[in-house]
Amino acid sequence: MAVLAVQQLPANGVDLGAITYTALTAGGDTFINTGNELLLVKYATATNFAITVVGTPGDDSGRAVDVTITGQATGEAAAGPFKPRNFNSGNQVTVTPEASQTNTTVAVVRIQNP
């Protein structure tokens, strides 16, 4: 499991081509979450994809289930932001791909306030 870098995006526009995507580890990865992050996903093979964002179970978290991001083959998806009390373990969110997936890349971005 690796920690994904959070990329800062300017508030007044960005070239989406400037976002760097990283391969998602088969066992999953984490990212630092303040509640202002978005998870961007690209998948480059001929099958559909699903990625799970692990929720924080418990009465005080307000959420007891995970969130699944699904997308079409050779497609893209986005999810977030993720409320820390609903998704953080420590100060991180865990993201896991389906076991059979390869060629899944992700980026975590945070839009700066103006």
WOKA-V467487 format. One record per backbone hydrogen bond with DSSP energy under -0.5 kcal/mol. NH is the residue of the N-H (numbers start at 1). CO is the residue of the C=O. If there is no record, write none. Layout:
# WOKA-V467487
nh: {NH/NH}
co: {CO/CO}
This chain:
# WOKA-V467487
nh: {2/4/4/7/7/9/13/16/18/19/21/22/24/28/29/30/31/32/33/38/39/40/40/41/42/43/44/49/51/52/53/54/54/56/57/61/62/63/67/69/69/70/71/74/75/77/79/81/83/86/87/88/89/90/91/92/93/95/96/98/101/105/105/106/107/108/109/109/110/111/112}
co: {28/2/30/5/108/110/10/14/15/16/19/106/104/25/95/2/93/4/91/109/79/38/107/77/105/75/103/71/69/96/67/52/94/86/55/58/58/58/53/51/67/68/49/45/72/41/39/37/81/83/83/84/92/88/89/89/31/29/52/50/98/42/103/22/40/5/38/107/7/36/9}
